[in-house]
Protein backbone atom coordinates (compact mmCIF):
# COMPACT_ATOMS: atom_id res chain seq x y z
CA UNK A 1 0.00 0.00 0.00
CA UNK A 2 1.35 3.40 -0.91
CA UNK A 3 1.51 6.44 1.32
CA UNK A 4 -1.57 7.93 -0.39
CA UNK A 5 -3.91 5.08 0.42
CA UNK A 6 -5.31 2.12 -1.43
CA UNK A 7 -5.63 3.86 -4.80
CA UNK A 8 -1.89 4.54 -4.99
CA UNK A 9 -2.26 8.05 -6.40
CA UNK A 10 -1.80 11.40 -4.69
CA UNK A 11 -4.98 13.34 -3.92
CA UNK A 12 -6.08 15.85 -6.54
CA UNK A 13 -5.89 19.49 -5.48
CA UNK A 14 -6.82 22.12 -8.08
CA UNK A 15 -5.90 25.06 -5.82
CA UNK A 16 -2.33 23.83 -5.52
CA UNK A 17 -2.01 23.40 -9.28
CA UNK A 18 -2.33 19.63 -9.27
CA UNK A 19 -2.96 17.68 -12.43
CA UNK A 20 -6.15 15.83 -13.26
CA UNK A 21 -6.47 12.28 -11.93
CA UNK A 22 -4.97 9.66 -14.23
CA UNK A 23 -5.99 6.08 -14.96
CA UNK A 24 -2.66 4.69 -16.13
CA UNK A 25 0.43 6.02 -17.85
CA UNK A 26 -0.62 9.10 -19.82
CA UNK A 27 -4.38 8.55 -19.62
CA UNK A 28 -6.21 11.56 -18.24
CA UNK A 29 -9.43 10.48 -16.49
CA UNK A 30 -11.32 13.64 -17.43
CA UNK A 31 -10.35 13.38 -21.10
CA UNK A 32 -11.44 9.74 -21.23
CA UNK A 33 -14.76 10.61 -19.56
CA UNK A 34 -15.28 13.51 -21.97
CA UNK A 35 -14.59 11.26 -24.97
CA UNK A 36 -17.01 8.59 -23.71
CA UNK A 37 -19.71 11.23 -23.13
CA UNK A 38 -19.21 12.68 -26.62
CA UNK A 39 -19.59 9.24 -28.20
CA UNK A 40 -22.66 8.56 -26.05
CA UNK A 41 -24.12 11.91 -27.08
CA UNK A 42 -23.60 11.20 -30.78
CA UNK A 43 -25.13 7.73 -30.63
CA UNK A 44 -28.06 8.84 -28.48
CA UNK A 45 -28.75 11.79 -30.82
CA UNK A 46 -29.02 9.56 -33.87
CA UNK A 47 -31.10 6.92 -32.08
CA UNK A 48 -33.39 9.54 -30.55
CA UNK A 49 -34.04 11.02 -33.99
CA UNK A 50 -34.90 7.59 -35.38
CA UNK A 51 -37.17 6.71 -32.45
CA UNK A 52 -39.06 9.99 -32.77
CA UNK A 53 -39.58 9.37 -36.48
CA UNK A 54 -40.94 5.88 -35.73
CA UNK A 55 -43.80 7.21 -33.57
CA UNK A 56 -47.32 6.93 -34.90
CA UNK A 57 -48.26 10.03 -36.83
CA UNK A 58 -51.34 12.04 -35.97
CA UNK A 59 -52.10 12.94 -39.58
CA UNK A 60 -49.30 12.11 -41.96
CA UNK A 61 -45.77 13.34 -42.13
CA UNK A 62 -42.45 11.59 -41.79
CA UNK A 63 -43.84 8.69 -39.75
CA UNK A 64 -45.80 7.56 -42.84
CA UNK A 65 -42.48 6.88 -44.52
CA UNK A 66 -41.88 4.05 -42.01
CA UNK A 67 -45.40 2.65 -42.31
CA UNK A 68 -47.10 4.75 -39.64
CA UNK A 69 -50.07 5.61 -41.83
CA UNK A 70 -50.61 2.01 -42.87
CA UNK A 71 -50.57 0.67 -39.31
CA UNK A 72 -53.57 2.84 -38.40
CA UNK A 73 -55.69 1.04 -40.99
CA UNK A 74 -54.45 -2.41 -39.97
CA UNK A 75 -54.67 -1.74 -36.24
CA UNK A 76 -51.60 -0.84 -34.22
CA UNK A 77 -50.47 -2.55 -31.05
CA UNK A 78 -50.84 -0.51 -27.91
CA UNK A 79 -47.99 -2.39 -26.24
CA UNK A 80 -45.57 -1.61 -29.07
CA UNK A 81 -46.45 2.07 -28.91
CA UNK A 82 -45.99 2.14 -25.12
CA UNK A 83 -42.60 0.42 -25.40
CA UNK A 84 -41.54 2.87 -28.09
CA UNK A 85 -42.56 5.72 -25.79
CA UNK A 86 -40.55 4.22 -22.91
CA UNK A 87 -37.44 3.74 -25.04
CA UNK A 88 -37.75 7.28 -26.36
CA UNK A 89 -38.07 8.79 -22.87
CA UNK A 90 -35.14 6.77 -21.50
CA UNK A 91 -32.96 7.72 -24.46
CA UNK A 92 -33.98 11.38 -24.07
CA UNK A 93 -32.87 11.24 -20.42
CA UNK A 94 -29.52 9.70 -21.43
CA UNK A 95 -29.11 12.46 -24.02
CA UNK A 96 -29.95 15.17 -21.45
CA UNK A 97 -27.58 13.77 -18.80
CA UNK A 98 -24.72 13.55 -21.30
CA UNK A 99 -25.33 17.17 -22.38
CA UNK A 100 -25.29 18.39 -18.76
CA UNK A 101 -22.20 16.32 -17.90
CA UNK A 102 -20.29 17.64 -20.92
CA UNK A 103 -21.29 21.17 -19.99
CA UNK A 104 -20.03 20.71 -16.43
CA UNK A 105 -16.76 19.19 -17.63
CA UNK A 106 -16.27 22.12 -20.01
CA UNK A 107 -17.10 24.68 -17.33
CA UNK A 108 -14.82 23.28 -14.65
CA UNK A 109 -11.90 22.11 -16.79
CA UNK A 110 -8.55 23.75 -16.25
CA UNK A 111 -6.65 24.57 -19.42
N, C-alpha and C positions, 0 to 999 in steps of 0.2 A: 504494500500500500504506500502510495506517495505521501508527501507532506501536505498535499492539498485535498486529501480525502480519497474516496473510492473511485471517483471519475478520473483522477490522475492529471487533471488540467487545473491551472490556476484560475481563480475566480475572475469573472469579467467585470471590469470597472471602467465605464465610459469617462467618468470625470478625471481619472488619472491617465487617460489616453491609451487605455488598453485596446487590444485588437478584438475583433469579433470571435466568438467561440469557434473552434475548428473541430471537424470530425476526425480527420486523419491528416497525413502530410499534405498540406496545400489546399485542402478542401475547406472552404468557408461555409459554415452552417447556414448563415443568412442567405448567401448566394444560392446555395442548393435549395433552400426553402422557397426562395423567390422564383427559381427556375421551375420547380414542381408546381407552384401556384399558377405560373403563366401557362404551362402546358394544360393544367386542369381547367383554367379559364377558357383557353381555346377550344378544347374538346367539349366542355359544357356549353359554350356558345353555339357551336354547330349543332349539337344534339338538341338543345333547347329550341332552336329555330325549326328543326325537323319535327319535333314533337308538337309544336304549336301549329305547324302546317297540317299535321295529321288529324287535328280536332275536327269534329263534325261541324260543317258550315251551317250558318243560320239562313242562308239564302244565296248560295253560290260563292264563287271566289276561288282562291287557291286550293282550298280543301277538296274541291270537285276534281282537281287534277289527280288526286290520289284515290278517287272513288268515293268521296264523301257524299256527293249528290246521289249516287246510285244506291248507297247503303240505306238511305232514307226510304226508298221505295221497297227494298227487300226487307227491311226491318233490322235495325241495328241492335247490338247487344248492349244492355245497360252496364253489365260488368266490365266489358272491354272499355267503354267510355270512362267509367270510374277509375279503372286502373291507369288509363292514359292520363287522366287528371292527376292522379297521385304521383305518377312518374314525372309529370311536368312540374308539379309543385316542388317535389324533392330536388329536381335538377335546378329549378330556379333558386332554391335556397343555397345549393352548392355554389352556383354562379355568384350569388350575392355575397356569400362568405368569402369567396376567393377575391372578389373585388375589394372588399373591406380590408382583408389581410394584406393584399398588395399595396393598398393605400397607406396602411399603417407602417409597413416595411419601408415604403418610399419616404414617408414623413420622418421617421425616426432613424433613418440610416445616416451614418457618418461617412462623409466622402474622404 
